[in-house]
């Protein structure tokens, strides 16, 4: 299973980011529903956020990023780190085995 950590860094003012933050959060809801987005949230520093994604398709991930309101509005930059999980806590492994993943 391939996991992706997507680091989002705001590239525009807080006001410009604030104008699309609710659209960004709503957009992510669909990816929670299909099991692709495992976790998301703002950075403690307040200058971006993190998405934790699982999918077998990097193409699906890139399509997700390209369709994100932050990306469409040009207010953030996305960097992607991919890793193959070799160990998972039993609770996480059990949860993931029951969910649907797009891609």
N, C-alpha and C positions, 0 to 999 in steps of 0.2 A: 504494500500500500504506500503510495506516494502522498506525502503531506507537503503543503506549501505554507510558509509564513510570509505574508505580504505586509510590508512596512509602508505605511502611507505617511508622507511628509507634506505638510501644507506649503504651497509655493506662493500663495497670495495672502492678503490681509485676513484677519479674523472676521471682519465684516463680510468679505467675499465668500469665505468658507461658510460662515453662518447662514448665508442666503440659501445654501444647498444642503446643509447638514440633515435636515429632516427628510429630504428626498433621498439622500444617500442611505439613511437608516431604513426607510421604507423599501428601497431597492434590495437591501440585504435580506429582508424578511423572506423573500422567495427562495434564497439560497439556504436559509436555515430550514425551511420547510422540506426541501429535497435532500437534506443531509450533507450538502457540499460545504456549507459554512458551519464550522464547529464552534467557533468563538470569535468575538470581535469586541473592540473597545478602544477608547482613546488612550494615548500615551500619557503617562503621569506628568510629563513635561508640558502637555497641552498643545504641542506643535504637530500633532498627527495622530495616527492610530495603527492598529494591527488587526489583520484578519488571519485566522487559522483555518486553512482549507484542506479538504481531502478530495482528490479526484485522480483518476487514472489518465486524464487527458489534460495536458498543458494547454491545448487549444481552448478547451472549455474555460480554464482559468483566465486566459488572456481575453476571451470574449466577455467574461464577467467583469474584468477590470476595465475594458474599453467601454462597456455600457454603464459603468458606475457614474452617477451624477457628478462626483468629484472630478473624474476624468473628462467627462463631457464639458464641464464648465471650466476646465483648465486650472483648477485651484489646488491641485495636489499632484505629487509625483509618487509613483508606486515602484517599490523594489521587491523582487521575488527571491526567496530562498527555498529551494526544494530539498527534501530529504526523504529517504526510505526508512520508515520506522521498523526497527529490528526488535524493539522491546516496547510493550505497552502495558500499563497497569491493567490488571484484570477487569476492573470496573469499566475502563475505557474500551478495552477490547470487546467486552460483552455488549456495550452500548453500540459500538460501531458495527458489529455483526448483524444488528437488527434494523439498520437504517438503509435507506435508498441513497445512492450517490449518482448525481448526474455526471455526464462526461463520457 
